[in-house]
Amino acid sequence: MRHLVYVFVPSALILLTAFRLAFALWQWPRVRQAGGLLPILIGGLRIDALMIAALSAPVVLLAPWVGHYPLMTTVAAVWFTFAWFLLTLLEVSTPQFIIEYDTRPNRLYVDYLKHPQEVVGMLWKGYRLMIGIALIGLGLIVYSGWAIFGQVSPDPVMSWWLRPIWMLVGAALCALAIRGTLAHRPINPSSVAWSSDSMLNTLPLNSLYNVAYAIYSMKNERSAEDIYGGMDPAEINQIVCDAAALPVGPESLPTLHRQTPSQTRSRKPNLVLIVEESLGAQYVGNLGGANLTPELDKLAQTGWNFRRAYATGTRSVRGLEAVSAGFPPTVADAVLRLPGSQTRFFTLAQLLKEHNYRSRFIYGGEAHFDNMKSFFLGNGFDELYEQSSFESPEFVGTWGASDEDMFNKLHELLSQDKEQPTLTLAFSVSNHSPWEYPAGRFPVEGDPATVENTVRYADWAIGDFFNKARESDYWDNTVFLIVADHDSRVGGANLVPLRHFHIPALILGGGVPQRQDERIISQIDLAPTLLSLMGIDSEHPMIGRDLTRQECDRAMMQYFENYGYLKGDILTVLMPHLPPCQYRYTAPDKYEALEQIDETLAREALAHVLWPSWAYHAQAYTLPHLQKR
């Protein structure tokens, strides 16, 4: 067993260093621009030592006592082969993960494993060749591991007096390597962060460590205070309310306030929230994108078009929480998936129920994905329509029925509505790898299975629905929102790549004015604005701005461990256990680092990243009659 340790430690170190060098060479233009290879290699040695020590520690501690038994040597060989398999598997998975998410495997790696049916379907339809190669590769990994570690003979019997010395020295070395430092705080990913490029900051890590750290960090739902620093709750609420131009409310519900609408209506209108999967501004012509959305561009000329809207995150659940609940982002998981928000949590459906609205959620896939079904049905939504409720869909792909099927269901339900007003949240699925959609709907360019062609299909489906909606009886009494949940493949050489948080947001329908709005806004501003346009006099805890009455020049976003707070042209970035940094930002992608930090603005950013966590744990994001007593 002692000999196995001597073999495993250098072998694993060589393996991880080789992969790290390969990734750095692959990303060499970004590495060179950020300052070169040395920080990656030095930081990598520290993280690799941690990971290797953690994997070796059980064998190191047991070797002096049982290493001379053949059975225990075999058990140790199996363990090191398994460790070798995990290390190699995660490193081999890294390139595709970087292509998709511009980072090493992290929490998303685990999140997707919770939904094997959808993930396996996506992989099988979109990546069959890759799966075949991967299976062969996995077999070779196991074979190579056993070839290295499975042929080692048992250790010679160690003298009795050497055994405790070996164990104590081994334990001390493992503990030091795992802790990574003699400083007060143990090593973590921020310890080896060295660049303003978030992806490059993950290169000193190894992927097994990054996934393990993400799992570890999921404990007790990620406390923003532990990550970014603390602040007194009273100060948090005062800053957040001041920033939203709200009076501080009661202690148990400090952001609760009355919102008086800017217009009145003789009849309560329907509200339709259309959340488009992965439709970033980079694809939208009227926002300076790639001109793949002619239908959306035409619609943007007929309604209230927000030209500088920003998503709150990079996952669908993050966009859904912002649009349906007006809830801001935090480093914790989205509230759709947290146990404490599955009931009595504020949503537009909860509020509109008090105004005699009936609410429903339409989704072409399986609504249990990302816990959407539980959250929506537990928080005011009355009906849920998912793939199984679609009769004779035109096309069913890996992620569910196509966008046109979702819109057909939406049109059908709106056409059936009687006197009772309705809220409908409709979430599209087609614009997602492996890029599947029905044929014959639009002129395809190049390979059909690309994000560009899927965006064209998603845009066609939007146009087809609104052509029917304009001719329908419900048009004049319905307010529509079209908004993306997030951009696709968010990444870039910045701590928070704002260009990829830029999304389309458009309100249109009966009674909605035509306007091209150049103000900076967040997804969380949309819900209060819609209530005002609908003429709904209400009391709620949302901190978003009513854009019909108030000015707005800020947006907030969570990018993995980093938090961005954009106010005017100043972007404040908060990172775990590090001081804040600020940039002067000029769209679409120019960042100028500021040497002098605006401490008041940094404090405002900190309050906004802490407030959602505080509100969730204090059960302060709800309506008075739903509050737990």
C-alpha positions as CSV (number, residue, x, y, z in Angstrom):
1,M,0.0,0.0,0.0
2,R,2.9,2.4,0.7
3,H,4.2,1.7,-2.7
4,L,0.8,2.4,-4.2
5,V,0.9,5.8,-2.7
6,Y,4.4,6.4,-4.2
7,V,3.0,5.4,-7.6
8,F,-0.4,7.3,-7.4
9,V,0.9,10.7,-6.2
10,P,3.3,11.4,-9.1
11,S,1.0,9.7,-11.7
12,A,-2.0,11.8,-10.7
13,L,0.1,14.9,-10.6
14,I,1.5,14.3,-14.1
15,L,-2.0,13.5,-15.4
16,L,-3.6,16.7,-14.0
17,T,-0.7,18.9,-15.1
18,A,-0.7,17.5,-18.6
19,F,-4.4,18.2,-19.0
20,R,-4.0,21.7,-17.5
21,L,-1.2,22.4,-20.0
22,A,-3.4,21.2,-22.8
23,F,-6.3,23.4,-21.8
24,A,-4.0,26.4,-21.4
25,L,-2.5,25.8,-24.9
26,W,-6.0,25.4,-26.3
27,Q,-7.0,28.8,-24.7
28,W,-3.6,30.3,-25.3
29,P,-4.8,33.7,-26.8
30,R,-6.8,34.3,-23.6
31,V,-4.0,33.0,-21.4
32,R,-1.4,35.2,-23.0
33,Q,-3.5,38.3,-22.8
34,A,-4.2,37.6,-19.1
35,G,-0.5,37.3,-18.2
36,G,0.9,33.9,-19.1
37,L,1.1,30.4,-17.9
38,L,2.9,30.6,-14.6
39,P,-0.1,31.5,-12.3
40,I,-2.0,28.6,-13.8
41,L,0.8,26.1,-13.1
42,I,1.6,27.3,-9.6
43,G,-2.0,27.5,-8.6
44,G,-2.6,24.1,-10.2
45,L,0.1,22.5,-8.1
46,R,-1.6,23.7,-4.9
47,I,-5.0,22.5,-5.9
48,D,-3.7,19.2,-7.3
49,A,-1.8,18.6,-4.0
50,L,-5.1,19.1,-2.1
51,M,-7.0,16.7,-4.3
52,I,-4.4,14.0,-4.5
53,A,-3.8,14.2,-0.7
54,A,-7.6,13.8,-0.1
55,L,-7.7,10.8,-2.3
56,S,-4.6,9.3,-0.8
57,A,-5.2,10.0,2.9
58,P,-7.2,6.8,3.7
59,V,-4.4,4.6,2.2
60,V,-1.6,6.6,3.8
61,L,-3.2,6.2,7.3
62,L,-3.9,2.5,6.9
63,A,-0.8,1.4,5.1
64,P,1.6,1.0,8.1
65,W,-1.0,-1.3,9.8
66,V,-2.4,-3.4,7.0
67,G,-0.3,-2.8,4.0
68,H,1.4,-6.2,4.2
69,Y,-1.9,-8.1,3.7
70,P,-2.5,-9.0,0.0
71,L,-6.3,-8.4,0.3
72,M,-5.8,-4.8,1.6
73,T,-3.3,-4.1,-1.1
74,T,-5.9,-5.2,-3.6
75,V,-8.6,-3.0,-2.0
76,A,-6.1,0.0,-2.1
77,A,-5.4,-0.8,-5.8
78,V,-9.2,-0.7,-6.6
79,W,-9.5,2.6,-4.7
80,F,-6.7,4.2,-6.6
81,T,-8.0,2.9,-9.9
82,F,-11.4,4.4,-9.1
83,A,-9.7,7.7,-8.1
84,W,-7.8,7.6,-11.4
85,F,-11.0,7.0,-13.2
86,L,-12.7,10.0,-11.6
87,L,-9.8,12.3,-12.2
88,T,-9.5,11.3,-15.8
89,L,-13.2,11.3,-16.5
90,L,-13.7,14.8,-15.2
91,E,-10.7,16.1,-17.1
92,V,-11.9,14.5,-20.3
93,S,-15.3,16.1,-19.8
94,T,-13.8,19.5,-19.4
95,P,-13.4,20.7,-23.0
96,Q,-17.0,20.2,-23.9
97,F,-18.1,21.8,-20.7
98,I,-15.9,24.8,-21.4
99,I,-17.4,25.0,-24.9
100,E,-20.9,25.0,-23.5
101,Y,-20.4,27.1,-20.3
102,D,-17.0,28.7,-20.5
103,T,-15.9,27.1,-17.3
104,R,-14.7,23.8,-15.8
105,P,-17.3,21.3,-14.7
106,N,-19.0,22.7,-11.6
107,R,-22.4,22.6,-9.9
108,L,-24.2,22.2,-13.3
109,Y,-22.4,18.9,-13.7
110,V,-24.3,17.6,-10.7
111,D,-27.5,19.4,-11.5
112,Y,-27.9,17.7,-14.8
113,L,-27.3,14.3,-13.3
114,K,-30.6,14.8,-11.4
115,H,-32.5,14.5,-14.7
116,P,-31.0,11.4,-16.5
117,Q,-33.9,11.0,-18.9
118,E,-33.6,14.4,-20.5
119,V,-29.8,14.4,-20.4
120,V,-29.4,10.9,-21.8
121,G,-31.9,11.8,-24.5
122,M,-30.0,14.9,-25.4
123,L,-26.6,13.1,-25.5
124,W,-28.0,10.2,-27.5
125,K,-29.6,12.4,-30.2
126,G,-27.0,15.0,-30.4
127,Y,-23.7,13.3,-29.5
128,R,-23.9,9.6,-30.5
129,L,-20.4,9.5,-32.0
130,M,-19.1,11.3,-28.9
131,I,-20.9,8.8,-26.6
132,G,-19.3,5.8,-28.5
133,I,-15.8,7.4,-28.3
134,A,-16.4,8.2,-24.6
135,L,-17.4,4.6,-23.7
136,I,-14.3,3.3,-25.4
137,G,-12.3,6.0,-23.6
138,L,-13.8,5.1,-20.2
139,G,-12.8,1.5,-20.7
140,L,-9.3,2.6,-21.5
141,I,-9.2,4.8,-18.4
142,V,-10.1,1.9,-16.2
143,Y,-7.7,-0.4,-18.0
144,S,-4.8,2.1,-17.7
145,G,-5.6,2.6,-14.0
146,W,-5.6,-1.1,-13.2
147,A,-2.4,-1.5,-15.3
148,I,-0.7,1.1,-13.1
149,F,-2.0,0.2,-9.7
150,G,-3.3,-3.3,-9.9
151,Q,0.1,-5.1,-10.2
152,V,1.7,-3.9,-7.0
153,S,2.8,-6.4,-4.4
154,P,2.0,-6.2,-0.7
155,D,4.4,-4.0,1.4
156,P,7.1,-5.6,3.7
157,V,5.9,-5.7,7.3
158,M,6.8,-2.4,9.0
159,S,8.4,-2.4,12.5
160,W,5.9,-1.7,15.2
161,W,7.6,1.5,16.4
162,L,7.6,3.0,12.9
163,R,3.9,2.5,12.3
164,P,2.6,5.4,14.5
165,I,5.4,7.7,13.2
166,W,4.5,6.9,9.6
167,M,0.8,7.5,10.3
168,L,1.4,10.8,12.2
169,V,3.8,12.2,9.6
170,G,1.4,11.0,6.8
171,A,-1.6,12.6,8.5
172,A,0.3,15.9,9.0
173,L,1.4,16.0,5.3
174,C,-2.1,15.2,4.0
175,A,-3.7,17.7,6.3
176,L,-1.3,20.4,5.2
177,A,-1.8,19.6,1.5
178,I,-5.6,19.5,1.9
179,R,-5.6,22.8,3.8
180,G,-3.2,24.2,1.2
181,T,-1.9,27.0,3.5
182,L,-0.9,27.9,7.0
183,A,-3.0,31.1,6.8
184,H,-6.2,31.5,8.7
185,R,-8.5,30.5,5.8
186,P,-8.0,27.2,4.0
187,I,-7.3,27.2,0.3
188,N,-10.4,27.6,-2.0
189,P,-10.9,28.5,-5.7
190,S,-10.4,32.2,-4.9
191,S,-6.9,31.4,-3.6
192,V,-5.7,30.7,-7.1
193,A,-7.9,33.2,-8.9
194,W,-5.5,35.4,-10.9
195,S,-7.3,37.0,-13.8
196,S,-10.3,39.1,-14.7
197,D,-11.3,36.2,-17.0
198,S,-13.5,33.8,-15.1
199,M,-12.8,30.8,-17.2
200,L,-9.0,31.2,-16.8
201,N,-9.5,31.3,-13.1
202,T,-10.8,27.8,-13.3
203,L,-7.7,26.5,-15.1
204,P,-5.5,26.2,-12.0
205,L,-8.3,24.0,-10.5
206,N,-8.8,20.4,-11.6
207,S,-12.3,19.4,-12.5
208,L,-12.8,16.8,-9.8
209,Y,-11.9,19.4,-7.2
210,N,-14.2,22.0,-8.9
211,V,-17.2,19.6,-8.8
212,A,-16.4,18.4,-5.3
213,Y,-16.1,22.0,-4.1
214,A,-19.4,22.8,-5.8
215,I,-21.1,19.9,-4.0
216,Y,-19.5,21.0,-0.7
217,S,-20.7,24.5,-1.2
218,M,-24.3,23.4,-1.7
219,K,-24.5,22.7,2.0
220,N,-27.1,24.8,3.9
221,E,-28.1,26.5,0.6
222,R,-25.1,28.7,0.1
223,S,-25.0,31.6,2.5
224,A,-24.2,34.8,0.6
225,E,-22.9,36.3,3.8
226,D,-20.3,33.5,4.2
227,I,-19.1,34.1,0.7
228,Y,-19.2,37.9,0.2
229,G,-19.1,39.2,3.8
230,G,-21.8,40.3,6.3
231,M,-24.0,43.3,6.9
232,D,-26.6,44.1,9.5
233,P,-30.1,43.1,8.2
234,A,-31.4,46.6,9.1
235,E,-28.8,48.2,6.9
236,I,-29.3,45.7,4.1
237,N,-33.0,46.5,4.0
238,Q,-32.5,50.2,4.3
239,I,-30.0,50.2,1.3
240,V,-32.2,47.9,-0.8
241,C,-35.4,50.0,-0.1
242,D,-33.6,53.2,-0.8
243,A,-32.3,51.9,-4.1
244,A,-35.8,50.9,-5.1
245,A,-37.2,54.2,-3.9
246,L,-39.4,52.4,-1.3
247,P,-40.1,53.1,2.3
248,V,-38.9,50.4,4.7
249,G,-41.9,48.3,5.6
250,P,-42.7,46.3,8.7
251,E,-39.8,44.3,10.3
252,S,-41.1,40.9,9.1
253,L,-41.8,42.1,5.6
254,P,-39.5,45.2,5.1
255,T,-39.9,45.5,1.3
256,L,-43.7,45.2,1.4
257,H,-45.3,48.2,-0.2
258,R,-48.3,49.4,-2.1
259,Q,-47.9,50.0,-5.8
260,T,-50.4,52.3,-7.4
261,P,-50.7,51.7,-11.2
262,S,-49.9,54.4,-13.7
263,Q,-53.1,53.7,-15.7
264,T,-56.5,52.3,-15.1
265,R,-58.5,49.8,-17.1
266,S,-62.2,49.2,-17.2
267,R,-61.6,45.5,-17.5
268,K,-58.8,43.4,-16.0
269,P,-56.5,42.3,-18.8
270,N,-55.0,38.9,-19.3
271,L,-51.3,38.7,-18.7
272,V,-49.0,36.4,-20.8
273,L,-45.4,35.9,-19.8
274,I,-43.5,34.3,-22.7
275,V,-40.0,33.2,-21.5
276,E,-37.8,32.2,-24.4
277,E,-35.1,29.7,-23.9
278,S,-31.5,30.9,-24.4
279,L,-32.4,33.8,-26.7
280,G,-29.6,36.3,-26.0
281,A,-29.3,39.7,-27.5
282,Q,-26.4,38.4,-29.6
283,Y,-28.9,36.8,-31.9
284,V,-31.5,39.7,-32.0
285,G,-31.2,42.1,-34.9
286,N,-32.8,45.2,-33.3
287,L,-30.4,44.8,-30.3
288,G,-27.3,44.8,-32.5
289,G,-27.1,41.0,-32.8
290,A,-26.8,38.5,-35.7
291,N,-30.1,39.3,-37.4
292,L,-31.6,35.9,-36.8
293,T,-34.9,37.2,-35.4
294,P,-36.9,39.1,-38.1
295,E,-40.2,38.3,-36.5
296,L,-39.2,39.6,-33.0
297,D,-37.6,42.6,-34.7
298,K,-40.9,43.5,-36.3
299,L,-42.8,43.1,-33.0
300,A,-40.2,45.3,-31.3
301,Q,-41.5,48.2,-33.5
302,T,-45.0,47.7,-32.2
303,G,-44.6,47.6,-28.5
304,W,-42.4,48.7,-25.6
305,N,-39.0,47.4,-26.4
306,F,-36.3,47.5,-23.8
307,R,-33.0,47.7,-25.6
308,R,-30.7,47.3,-22.5
309,A,-32.4,44.6,-20.5
310,Y,-30.2,42.2,-18.5
311,A,-30.8,38.7,-17.3
312,T,-30.2,37.9,-13.6
313,G,-28.3,34.7,-14.3
314,T,-27.3,31.9,-16.7
315,R,-29.9,29.2,-16.0
316,S,-33.5,29.0,-16.9
317,V,-34.6,28.7,-13.2
318,R,-32.8,32.0,-12.5
319,G,-34.8,33.8,-15.3
320,L,-38.0,32.2,-14.2
321,E,-37.7,33.3,-10.6
322,A,-37.0,36.9,-11.8
323,V,-39.9,37.0,-14.3
324,S,-42.6,35.2,-12.3
325,A,-41.6,36.3,-8.8
326,G,-39.5,39.5,-9.3
327,F,-36.9,37.8,-7.1
328,P,-33.3,38.9,-7.5
329,P,-30.3,36.6,-7.9
330,T,-28.0,35.2,-5.2
331,V,-25.2,32.7,-5.0
332,A,-27.6,30.2,-3.6
333,D,-29.7,28.0,-5.9
334,A,-32.7,29.6,-7.6
335,V,-35.7,29.6,-5.3
336,L,-37.6,27.3,-7.6
337,R,-35.4,24.5,-6.3
338,L,-35.0,25.5,-2.6
339,P,-37.1,23.7,0.0
340,G,-38.1,26.8,1.9
341,S,-39.8,28.4,-1.1
342,Q,-42.1,25.6,-2.3
343,T,-45.1,27.3,-0.7
344,R,-46.1,30.7,0.7
345,F,-43.4,32.3,-1.5
346,F,-44.4,35.4,-3.5
347,T,-45.2,35.1,-7.2
348,L,-47.4,37.1,-9.6
349,A,-49.8,34.2,-9.4
350,Q,-50.1,34.6,-5.6
351,L,-50.8,38.4,-6.0
352,L,-53.2,38.1,-9.0
353,K,-55.2,35.4,-7.2
354,E,-56.4,38.2,-4.9
355,H,-57.7,40.0,-8.0
356,N,-59.7,36.9,-9.2
357,Y,-57.1,35.8,-11.8
358,R,-56.6,32.1,-12.7
359,S,-53.0,31.2,-13.4
360,R,-51.3,28.5,-15.5
361,F,-47.9,27.4,-16.6
362,I,-47.3,26.0,-20.1
363,Y,-44.1,24.1,-20.9
364,G,-43.4,21.7,-23.7
365,G,-41.2,19.4,-21.6
366,E,-41.6,17.6,-18.4
367,A,-42.5,20.1,-15.7
368,H,-40.7,18.2,-13.0
369,F,-37.4,19.4,-14.6
370,D,-35.7,21.9,-12.3
371,N,-38.6,21.5,-9.8
372,M,-40.8,23.9,-11.8
373,K,-43.9,21.9,-11.2
374,S,-43.6,21.9,-7.4
375,F,-42.7,25.6,-7.2
376,F,-45.4,26.9,-9.4
377,L,-48.2,24.7,-8.2
378,G,-47.2,25.5,-4.6
379,N,-47.2,29.2,-5.2
380,G,-50.4,30.3,-6.7
381,F,-50.6,28.6,-10.2
382,D,-53.8,26.8,-10.7
383,E,-53.1,24.8,-13.8
384,L,-50.1,23.2,-15.4
385,Y,-49.8,22.1,-19.0
386,E,-46.7,20.0,-19.9
387,Q,-45.8,17.7,-22.8
388,S,-48.2,14.9,-21.7
389,S,-51.1,17.3,-22.0
390,F,-50.4,18.3,-25.6
391,E,-52.6,16.4,-28.0
392,S,-50.9,15.3,-31.2
393,P,-47.9,17.7,-31.0
394,E,-46.3,18.7,-34.3
395,F,-42.8,17.7,-33.1
396,V,-41.3,16.3,-30.0
397,G,-37.6,16.5,-29.4
398,T,-35.3,15.6,-26.6
399,W,-36.5,18.4,-24.3
400,G,-40.1,18.1,-25.2
401,A,-42.8,19.4,-27.6
402,S,-41.6,22.2,-29.9
403,D,-42.1,25.9,-29.5
404,E,-45.0,25.9,-32.0
405,D,-46.8,23.2,-30.0
406,M,-46.4,25.4,-26.8
407,F,-47.7,28.4,-28.7
408,N,-50.6,26.4,-30.1
409,K,-51.6,25.4,-26.6
410,L,-51.2,29.0,-25.5
411,H,-53.5,30.2,-28.3
412,E,-56.0,27.5,-27.6
413,L,-56.2,28.3,-23.9
414,L,-56.4,32.1,-24.4
415,S,-59.2,31.6,-27.0
416,Q,-61.2,29.5,-24.5
417,D,-60.9,32.1,-21.7
418,K,-64.2,33.7,-20.7
419,E,-64.8,36.5,-18.3
420,Q,-62.3,35.5,-15.6
421,P,-58.9,37.1,-16.3
422,T,-55.8,34.8,-16.6
423,L,-52.1,34.8,-16.0
424,T,-50.2,32.5,-18.3
425,L,-46.5,31.7,-18.0
426,A,-45.3,30.0,-21.2
427,F,-41.8,28.6,-21.4
428,S,-40.2,27.5,-24.7
429,V,-37.8,24.6,-25.1
430,S,-36.6,24.3,-28.7
431,N,-33.6,26.6,-28.5
432,H,-31.5,24.1,-26.6
433,S,-28.8,21.5,-27.6
434,P,-29.1,19.2,-29.6
435,W,-31.0,21.8,-31.7
436,E,-34.1,19.9,-32.7
437,Y,-37.2,21.5,-34.4
438,P,-39.7,20.5,-37.1
439,A,-38.6,20.9,-40.7
440,G,-40.1,23.1,-43.4
441,R,-40.8,26.2,-41.2
442,F,-38.1,28.5,-42.5
443,P,-35.1,28.6,-44.9
444,V,-32.3,26.6,-43.1
445,E,-28.8,27.8,-43.5
446,G,-25.9,25.3,-43.4
447,D,-26.1,22.5,-40.8
448,P,-29.7,22.3,-39.5
449,A,-28.6,21.3,-36.0
450,T,-27.0,24.6,-34.9
451,V,-28.0,27.2,-32.4
452,E,-28.4,29.8,-35.2
453,N,-31.0,27.7,-37.1
454,T,-32.8,26.9,-33.8
455,V,-33.0,30.6,-33.0
456,R,-34.5,31.1,-36.5
457,Y,-37.1,28.4,-35.7
458,A,-37.9,30.0,-32.3
459,D,-38.3,33.3,-33.9
460,W,-40.6,31.8,-36.6
461,A,-42.7,30.3,-33.9
462,I,-43.0,33.7,-32.1
463,G,-44.1,35.3,-35.3
464,D,-46.6,32.6,-36.2
465,F,-48.2,32.9,-32.7
466,F,-48.5,36.7,-32.8
467,N,-50.0,36.6,-36.3
468,K,-52.8,34.5,-34.9
469,A,-53.0,36.5,-31.6
470,R,-53.5,39.8,-33.4
471,E,-56.5,38.4,-35.2
472,S,-58.0,36.9,-32.1
473,D,-60.7,38.1,-29.7
474,Y,-58.3,38.2,-26.8
475,W,-55.7,40.5,-28.3
476,D,-57.1,43.8,-27.1
477,N,-57.5,42.6,-23.5
478,T,-54.1,40.9,-23.1
479,V,-50.7,42.2,-22.1
480,F,-47.8,40.2,-23.4
481,L,-44.2,40.0,-22.3
482,I,-41.5,38.4,-24.4
483,V,-38.3,37.9,-22.6
484,A,-35.3,35.5,-22.6
485,D,-34.5,33.5,-19.6
486,H,-30.7,34.0,-20.3
487,D,-28.2,33.9,-23.1
488,S,-26.8,30.7,-24.5
489,R,-23.2,29.7,-23.8
490,V,-22.4,32.5,-21.5
491,G,-18.7,33.2,-21.3
492,G,-15.8,35.6,-22.0
493,A,-12.6,37.0,-20.6
494,N,-14.3,39.0,-17.9
495,L,-15.3,38.4,-14.3
496,V,-18.9,39.0,-15.3
497,P,-19.4,39.0,-19.1
498,L,-22.2,41.6,-19.4
499,R,-22.5,41.2,-23.1
500,H,-23.9,37.7,-22.5
501,F,-26.4,38.9,-19.9
502,H,-28.0,41.3,-22.5
503,I,-31.3,39.9,-23.5
504,P,-34.5,40.9,-25.4
505,A,-37.5,42.2,-23.3
506,L,-40.6,43.4,-25.1
507,I,-44.1,44.3,-23.8
508,L,-46.9,44.5,-26.3
509,G,-50.6,43.9,-26.7
510,G,-53.8,45.9,-26.0
511,G,-53.1,49.4,-24.6
512,V,-49.3,49.1,-24.5
513,P,-47.5,52.1,-26.0
514,Q,-44.8,52.0,-28.6
515,R,-41.5,52.9,-27.2
516,Q,-37.8,52.2,-27.7
517,D,-36.4,52.3,-24.1
518,E,-32.6,52.7,-23.7
519,R,-32.6,52.6,-19.9
520,I,-30.6,49.8,-18.1
521,I,-33.1,47.5,-16.6
522,S,-33.1,44.0,-14.9
523,Q,-35.5,41.1,-15.4
524,I,-36.8,41.9,-11.9
525,D,-38.2,45.3,-13.1
526,L,-40.6,43.6,-15.5
527,A,-43.2,42.3,-13.1
528,P,-43.9,45.6,-11.3
529,T,-44.0,47.3,-14.7
530,L,-46.6,44.8,-16.0
531,L,-48.8,45.3,-12.9
532,S,-48.8,49.0,-13.6
533,L,-49.7,48.6,-17.2
534,M,-52.5,46.2,-16.2
535,G,-54.0,48.8,-13.8
536,I,-53.5,46.5,-10.8
537,D,-53.4,48.3,-7.5
538,S,-51.5,45.9,-5.3
539,E,-49.3,45.3,-2.2
540,H,-46.2,43.2,-2.7
541,P,-42.5,42.7,-1.7
542,M,-40.8,43.1,-5.1
543,I,-37.9,45.5,-5.3
544,G,-38.0,46.0,-9.0
545,R,-38.8,49.4,-10.5
546,D,-42.2,50.3,-12.0
547,L,-40.7,51.6,-15.3
548,T,-43.9,53.4,-16.2
549,R,-43.3,55.8,-13.3
550,Q,-39.6,55.5,-12.2
551,E,-36.3,55.9,-13.8
552,C,-33.9,52.9,-13.8
553,D,-30.2,52.6,-14.3
554,R,-29.2,49.4,-12.6
555,A,-29.1,45.6,-13.2
556,M,-27.9,42.7,-11.1
557,M,-26.6,39.3,-12.1
558,Q,-25.1,36.2,-10.7
559,Y,-22.3,34.5,-12.7
560,F,-21.4,31.3,-10.9
561,E,-19.5,32.5,-7.8
562,N,-19.2,36.1,-9.0
563,Y,-21.9,38.8,-8.6
564,G,-22.3,41.8,-10.8
565,Y,-24.1,45.0,-10.0
566,L,-24.3,47.4,-12.9
567,K,-25.3,51.0,-12.1
568,G,-25.0,53.5,-14.9
569,D,-21.7,52.7,-16.6
570,I,-20.0,51.3,-13.4
571,L,-19.9,47.5,-12.9
572,T,-19.2,46.4,-9.4
573,V,-18.0,42.8,-9.1
574,L,-18.1,40.8,-5.9
575,M,-16.1,37.6,-5.6
576,P,-15.9,35.1,-2.8
577,H,-13.6,36.2,0.0
578,L,-12.0,39.0,-2.0
579,P,-12.4,42.8,-2.0
580,P,-14.8,44.2,-4.6
581,C,-13.5,45.5,-7.9
582,Q,-15.1,48.0,-10.2
583,Y,-15.0,48.7,-14.0
584,R,-16.3,51.4,-16.3
585,Y,-18.3,49.5,-18.8
586,T,-19.1,50.5,-22.3
587,A,-21.4,48.1,-24.2
588,P,-21.0,45.7,-25.7
589,D,-17.7,44.5,-24.3
590,K,-15.3,47.3,-23.1
591,Y,-14.2,47.2,-19.5
592,E,-11.9,49.8,-17.9
593,A,-10.7,48.8,-14.4
594,L,-11.1,51.6,-11.8
595,E,-8.3,52.1,-9.3
596,Q,-10.4,54.0,-6.9
597,I,-13.4,52.0,-5.6
598,D,-16.7,53.8,-4.9
599,E,-17.3,52.4,-1.5
600,T,-20.9,53.5,-1.3
601,L,-21.7,51.7,-4.6
602,A,-19.8,48.6,-3.4
603,R,-21.9,48.7,-0.2
604,E,-25.0,48.9,-2.3
605,A,-23.9,45.9,-4.4
606,L,-23.2,44.0,-1.2
607,A,-26.6,44.7,0.2
608,H,-28.3,43.5,-3.0
609,V,-26.4,40.2,-3.1
610,L,-27.2,39.6,0.6
611,W,-30.8,40.6,0.6
612,P,-32.3,37.7,-1.4
613,S,-30.6,35.2,0.9
614,W,-31.8,37.1,4.0
615,A,-35.4,37.4,2.6
616,Y,-35.5,33.7,1.8
617,H,-34.3,32.5,5.2
618,A,-36.4,35.1,7.1
619,Q,-39.5,34.1,5.0
620,A,-39.8,37.8,4.2
621,Y,-40.6,37.4,0.5
622,T,-44.3,36.7,0.7
623,L,-47.7,38.4,1.2
624,P,-49.0,39.2,4.6
625,H,-51.9,36.7,4.6
626,L,-49.5,33.9,3.5
627,Q,-46.8,34.6,6.0
628,K,-46.1,31.8,8.4
629,R,-47.1,32.6,12.0
